[in-house]
Structures are given as structure tokens and as C-alpha cells.
Amino acid sequence: MQAHQLLRRIIIATTGCLLFGIQITSVASVTSASTFDPKQALQTSQAAIGEPVGDYILLNTQGKPVNLSSYRGKPLVISMIYTSCYHICPTTTQHLKSVIKEAQQVLGKDSFNVITIGFDVFNDSPQAMRLFAAQQGVDMDNWTFFSIDQPTLDQLSRDVGFLYYASPHGFDHLIQATVVDADGKVYRQVYDMKFDTPKLVEPLKELVFGTPKGGSLITHIGNRIRLFCTVYDPKSGRYIFDYSIFIGMLIGLTTLGFVGFLVIKEWRKSKAGAA
């Protein structure tokens, strides 16, 4: 009996080692076949511009499903992070927070939305995303953190041109924020942990002020003026409304109107003389 039990243990142990060896070999082959190429990642990211983003179901920090299509109608900023990242993702989120605050001051708090998606599907649970948002001090009505499942991540990452690969220290990926227009198409990609403020605010400004919306002609004209007269001041690091541009535009329009008046006046005078 003892000999039988010993033989059984040897067989189980040997089988377990073989299975473990197969798993290690499988992981090693995936790692060697999937290496991060920054040039390819950038090309993939840029190729997504102009492409539509599908409608997917995400889980918010309360574990409730939210359709991505519910964000249609306003510009949307999509940021991809993973919560176990100890430096790059927190730094990226902190900088994004400062730029978003500036964008809200310029464009209005409810003029666009921001979502952060955890792409480490095994660890970035709703609870983990809630903790990450709290740690970064993000508490804005227009900014939501989401979890995602693998099939959905595969599709969404293709739509927004986001490549990522597992690595010994976590994941290798391009640091990007994707700007999606009100119709759900990729409009611009913004890169780096600490990018210049206008790189994100300018495309948002173009979408918010430059896209015709329902409303009066006065509202449309006002948005066009804000589009051209709201400029970035590098000295203060803030956006300001440049009245000199507005005054210049006003003088130009007045001059054109006066010239038009004189032309019409002369045309009527010559017409009257000919009669």
C-alpha cells in the first residue's frame, strides 16, 4: 500500500512539473513574440485618427455598466492606465488633471468629458479604479474611471490605436490621451507624461467652439469669437481672452462695412446720373 501511494505521488508530482513547464514555455513564447516597438505603436496610434470608436460596455467604480455611446454629443478624452503602475500612470494622471482643470476654465465644466480606463483586466477592478482615482485626487463631475473586460479591451484598443505589452515591470505602452469628437470619431492623439497644455486644450477648443451646434446666430458668432480670441499665454501658463484680437476683428468688420457703404452709395449715385 505504501509503495502504491509513493508511486502515485511521484506520478502527480511529475505531471505537475510537466504542466508547469508547458505554462512557462507558453508565456516565454508570447513574451518573445510580442515586444514593444515605439515606432509601430506611434504609427498605430496615428492611424486611428478619423476612425470611429465603437459602443462598448464599461464598469464604473460602483461596478455599474455604462455604455460608451452615452458620451456622444460632447468631446471625450480617453486615458488608458493600469493601477499597479507606481510612477508613470500616476504622474500622467496628475498632469492630465491639471490640464483638464485649465480646459474647464476655458471651455466650461460641462462642455466635454474625460474617462480613464484600467487596461490591466485582472487587477483593475472597479474597487481598484476607485482607489486609484482617490489617490490621484480626481473628483470632477465630468471625469469617470472605468474597468473593462478583455474582449472589450481588445476592440476598444484597436479603435483608439492603443498598443500595450506585458513586461517584467508591468506593461510597455505608448502614453497617450485620445480626443474623440462628439460623433464618436478619434480627433487627436496627445502623447507623453507631461505634455504642453495647448496640445490637449486646442483640439478640445476646436471641437467645443468650432463645431456648429443648434442655437441662434448670435451664439454661433460668439463661439467663433471665443475660438479665435481665447489664446494660451506661455508666461502665465494659462488661457486668456485676448481683447486686442477681438478689437482688431471688430475694426476690420467696421472698415469692411464702411467700404461697402461707400461702394453702394457711389453705385446708386452713378445709376441715378445715368438715368
C-alpha positions in Angstrom: 0.0 0.0 0.0 2.8 2.4 0.9 4.6 1.6 -2.3 1.4 2.3 -4.3 0.9 5.7 -2.6 4.5 6.6 -3.1 4.2 5.8 -6.8 1.0 7.8 -7.1 2.7 10.9 -5.5 5.6 10.6 -7.9 3.3 10.5 -10.9 1.3 13.5 -9.7 4.5 15.5 -9.0 5.9 14.6 -12.4 2.7 15.6 -14.1 2.6 18.9 -12.2 6.2 19.7 -13.2 5.4 18.9 -16.9 2.3 21.1 -16.8 4.2 23.9 -15.1 6.9 23.6 -17.7 4.4 23.9 -20.5 2.9 27.1 -19.0 6.4 28.7 -18.6 7.2 27.8 -22.2 3.9 29.3 -23.4 4.5 32.6 -21.5 8.0 32.8 -22.8 6.9 32.4 -26.4 4.3 35.1 -26.0 6.8 37.5 -24.5 9.3 36.9 -27.2 6.7 37.2 -29.9 5.2 40.4 -28.5 7.8 43.1 -28.0 7.0 46.8 -27.7 8.1 48.9 -30.7 7.6 52.6 -30.1 7.6 53.4 -33.8 4.9 50.8 -34.5 2.9 52.0 -31.5 3.0 55.6 -32.8 2.0 54.6 -36.3 -0.9 52.5 -35.0 -2.0 55.4 -32.8 -1.9 57.9 -35.6 -3.7 55.6 -38.0 -6.7 55.6 -35.6 -7.3 59.3 -36.2 -10.6 59.8 -38.1 -11.8 56.3 -37.3 -15.0 55.7 -35.3 -14.9 54.3 -31.7 -17.5 51.6 -31.2 -20.1 51.4 -28.4 -18.8 49.2 -25.6 -20.0 48.5 -22.0 -17.6 49.6 -19.2 -17.9 49.2 -15.5 -17.7 52.4 -13.4 -16.2 52.5 -9.9 -19.5 51.3 -8.4 -19.5 48.3 -10.6 -22.4 49.6 -12.7 -22.3 49.1 -16.5 -22.1 52.3 -18.7 -22.4 52.4 -22.5 -19.6 54.3 -24.1 -22.1 55.7 -26.5 -23.7 57.7 -23.6 -20.8 60.1 -24.1 -21.7 61.0 -27.6 -22.7 64.6 -28.2 -19.7 66.1 -26.5 -15.9 65.8 -27.0 -14.4 63.0 -24.9 -10.8 62.4 -23.6 -9.8 58.8 -23.1 -6.8 57.9 -21.0 -5.6 54.3 -20.6 -3.7 53.4 -17.4 -3.1 50.4 -15.1 -3.4 50.8 -11.3 -0.3 48.8 -10.3 1.9 51.3 -12.1 3.7 53.1 -9.4 5.2 56.1 -11.3 4.2 56.7 -14.9 0.4 56.3 -14.7 0.0 58.3 -11.5 2.3 61.1 -12.9 0.4 61.1 -16.2 -3.0 61.3 -14.4 -1.8 64.1 -12.2 -0.6 66.2 -15.2 -3.8 65.4 -17.1 -5.8 66.6 -14.1 -4.1 70.0 -14.1 -4.7 70.4 -17.9 -8.3 69.3 -17.6 -8.8 72.0 -14.9 -7.4 74.6 -17.3 -9.6 73.3 -20.1 -12.7 73.6 -17.8 -11.9 77.2 -17.1 -11.6 77.9 -20.8 -14.4 75.8 -22.2 -16.8 75.3 -19.4 -17.1 72.4 -16.9 -19.8 70.6 -18.8 -18.5 71.1 -22.3 -16.6 67.8 -22.5 -16.0 64.6 -20.6 -13.0 62.5 -19.5 -12.7 58.8 -18.9 -9.8 56.8 -17.5 -9.8 53.0 -18.3 -7.7 50.5 -16.4 -6.4 48.1 -19.1 -4.9 45.5 -16.6 -8.1 43.5 -16.7 -7.1 41.0 -14.0 -6.3 43.7 -11.4 -8.0 46.9 -12.4 -11.4 46.1 -10.8 -14.0 48.8 -10.0 -12.6 48.9 -6.5 -9.0 49.3 -7.7 -10.1 52.1 -10.1 -12.0 53.9 -7.3 -8.9 53.7 -5.1 -6.7 55.0 -7.9 -9.0 58.0 -8.5 -9.0 58.8 -4.8 -5.2 58.5 -4.6 -4.8 60.9 -7.5 -7.3 63.4 -6.0 -9.6 63.3 -9.1 -13.1 64.4 -8.1 -14.7 66.0 -11.1 -18.2 65.6 -12.4 -17.1 65.2 -16.0 -14.3 62.6 -15.2 -15.1 58.9 -14.6 -12.9 55.9 -14.0 -13.8 52.5 -15.6 -12.9 48.8 -15.6 -13.0 46.7 -18.7 -13.0 43.0 -19.7 -10.5 41.5 -22.1 -12.7 41.1 -25.2 -13.9 44.7 -24.9 -10.4 46.0 -24.3 -9.2 44.2 -27.5 -11.8 46.0 -29.6 -11.5 49.4 -27.9 -7.7 49.4 -28.0 -7.9 48.8 -31.8 -10.4 51.6 -32.2 -8.2 54.2 -30.4 -4.9 52.8 -31.6 -3.6 51.8 -28.3 -0.9 49.1 -28.1 0.4 47.5 -24.9 2.5 44.5 -24.0 3.2 42.7 -20.7 6.7 43.2 -19.4 8.7 42.2 -16.3 7.9 45.6 -14.7 4.2 45.7 -15.7 3.3 46.9 -19.2 5.0 48.7 -22.0 2.7 51.1 -23.8 2.6 54.4 -25.5 1.5 57.2 -23.2 -1.4 58.8 -25.0 -4.6 60.6 -24.4 -7.2 60.2 -27.1 -9.5 63.0 -28.0 -12.8 61.8 -29.5 -15.3 64.2 -31.2 -19.0 64.5 -30.4 -19.8 61.9 -33.2 -17.5 59.3 -31.7 -14.5 59.6 -34.0 -10.9 59.9 -33.0 -9.9 63.5 -33.5 -6.5 63.9 -32.0 -3.8 61.9 -30.0 -1.8 63.6 -27.3 1.5 62.0 -26.1 3.9 62.0 -23.1 3.5 62.1 -19.3 3.8 65.9 -19.2 2.7 67.5 -22.4 2.2 71.2 -23.1 -1.2 72.4 -22.1 -2.3 73.6 -25.6 -1.7 70.1 -27.1 -4.9 68.9 -25.4 -6.8 72.2 -24.9 -6.5 73.3 -28.5 -8.3 70.3 -30.1 -11.0 70.5 -27.4 -11.4 74.2 -28.1 -11.7 73.5 -31.8 -14.4 70.9 -31.1 -16.3 72.9 -28.5 -16.2 76.4 -30.1 -15.6 75.5 -33.8 -18.3 72.9 -34.4 -21.7 74.4 -35.3 -24.4 73.5 -32.9 -28.1 74.2 -32.6 -28.8 77.7 -31.4 -29.0 81.3 -32.5 -26.7 83.0 -35.0 -25.5 85.2 -32.1 -24.4 82.1 -30.2 -22.6 80.8 -33.2 -20.8 84.1 -33.8 -19.9 84.3 -30.1 -18.4 80.8 -30.2 -16.3 81.7 -33.3 -15.0 84.8 -31.5 -14.1 82.7 -28.4 -12.4 80.2 -30.7 -10.1 82.8 -32.2 -9.7 85.1 -29.3 -9.0 82.6 -26.5 -5.3 82.1 -26.6 -2.6 80.5 -24.5 -0.2 82.7 -22.5 3.1 80.8 -22.0 4.2 83.3 -19.4 1.3 82.6 -17.0 0.7 79.1 -18.3 -3.0 80.0 -18.6 -5.5 80.7 -21.3 -6.7 84.3 -21.6 -9.3 86.1 -23.8 -7.2 88.4 -26.0 -9.3 91.6 -26.4 -6.9 93.0 -28.9 -7.8 90.3 -31.4 -11.5 90.9 -30.8 -11.0 94.7 -31.2 -9.0 94.1 -34.4 -11.8 91.9 -35.8 -14.3 94.5 -34.8 -12.3 97.3 -36.5 -11.9 95.1 -39.6 -15.6 94.3 -39.8 -16.4 98.0 -39.3 -14.0 99.0 -42.0 -15.4 96.5 -44.4 -18.9 97.7 -43.6 -17.9 101.3 -44.2 -16.2 100.5 -47.5 -19.3 98.5 -48.6 -21.5 101.5 -47.7 -19.4 103.8 -49.9 -19.4 101.4 -52.8 -23.2 101.1 -52.7 -23.5 104.9 -52.3 -21.3 105.5 -55.4 -23.1 102.8 -57.3 -26.5 104.4 -56.6 -25.2 107.9 -57.5 -23.8 106.6 -60.8 -27.0 104.8 -61.5 -29.1 107.9 -60.8 -26.8 110.0 -63.0 -27.2 107.6 -65.9 -31.0 107.8 -65.6 
